[in-house]
Amino acid sequence: MITQEFLESLDLPPDKAAALQDAMKKDSAYRNMLHHIGVFPGAVEAIMRTVDAAALDLDNMELLTEKARVEWRDFIPQKGK
């Protein structure tokens, strides 16, 4: 995990440091959600390479989760098959 000390060592302007922290939080939340909905663990990294974490809207996680279930359904094992 990236620590506050590491971010400070980058000597970024405050607005860029805040944007980086926000993107990292969104990335982490989206990864956790992918695991929660059952995406194959090995597919999460590949999916994250296609996702712009900074652009994610985490205000409506229910909608984001449903979109992920549809978009990544090929990477979620089907129960009973």
N, C-alpha and C positions, 0 to 999 in steps of 0.2 A: 504494500500500500504506500502511496505517496504521502509523505508527511508535510506538515506545515513548514518545518525546517528546510526540507528539500525545495519547496516552492519559493521560499525566501532566498535560497541560495541561487536560484535562477535569475534573480534580480530583474524580474518582470515588472512592468508598470502595474499598479494596483488593479486597473480595469482588466488587463489581460490575465493576471493571476486569478481574479474572481471568475472570469470566463472559463479558464482552465479547470478550476475547482468545480464549477457548475457542470461542465461537460463530463468530468470524471464521475460526479454523483449520478448523472443521467445514465452514463455508460454502465455503472454498477447496478443501478435499479433495473435497467433493461435486461442485463445479463441474468440477474436474480429472477426476473419475471419469466424469461425463457426457460430457465431451469424449473421453475414452479409449474409451468404449463406442460412440462414433460419433453422438451426438445432434447434430442440425443446430445449428451454432453460433448461429444466430439464435433458436433455441428455448430455449437455456440460460437466458437472462434470464427468460423467461416461466415456465419450470419453477421457477426459484429463488424467484419470488414466491409460489409455492404451498408451498414447503418450509420447515419450521421447523428451521433449521440447528442451533439450540441443542439440539433434541431428538434429533438424529442420534446413533446409536451407531456410532462408527468402530472399535470393537474387532473387529468381524467384517466387514471390507470386502468379503470374498467374497460373503457373504449380501446385504449392502447393494447391491453391484453387480448381483447377479442380480435382486433386487427392482426396481432401477431399469431393467434391461433389459426386464422385463415391464411395469412401470408406464408407461414412456415409449417403448414399442416403436413407437408411431405417429410418433415424432420421430427414429427411427433409419432411415436409408436401407437398404433391403433389397438385398443383393448378388445379382446375376443376374436382376434384374427389369427 
